[in-house]
Amino acid sequence: MASDNRRKTRFRKAPEDPQPASFYMDDALKRLGIDFNDPRGRLFSDWENLGFGDVSRHCSPVSLKNGCLGIKCETGAWASLLQMRKAEILRTVREKYPSLEIRTLKIFA
């Protein structure tokens, strides 16, 4: 019987063994309250895939509070370009994430 117990524990990872990075990332994201199954998490993680081209690589969502999506841009020039496309971006985000009830965008550099 003792050999059966040793066989089972022999293959178990010890607490001091290295863990994959995903183990720590998942824990950190949970502590920050970020859930990628939640529409809010999906919006933030899928931002570059929403079809906004270069704008999405230079401007990123940073907050969502009371129906206002805050977007931070690298420079004032990118913020101006985003401002010109505000209606298109708002329409796309509303269509893809209706449950977030986004009413407005706050754009800053």
Protein Blocks (a to p, Z undefined) as FASTA:
>chain_A
ZZmmmmmmmmpccfklccdfklmmmmmmmmnopafkbmklmmmmmmmmnonajmlmmgcc
fbdeehiacdddfblklmmmmmmmmmmmmmmmmmmmmmnopabdcddZZ
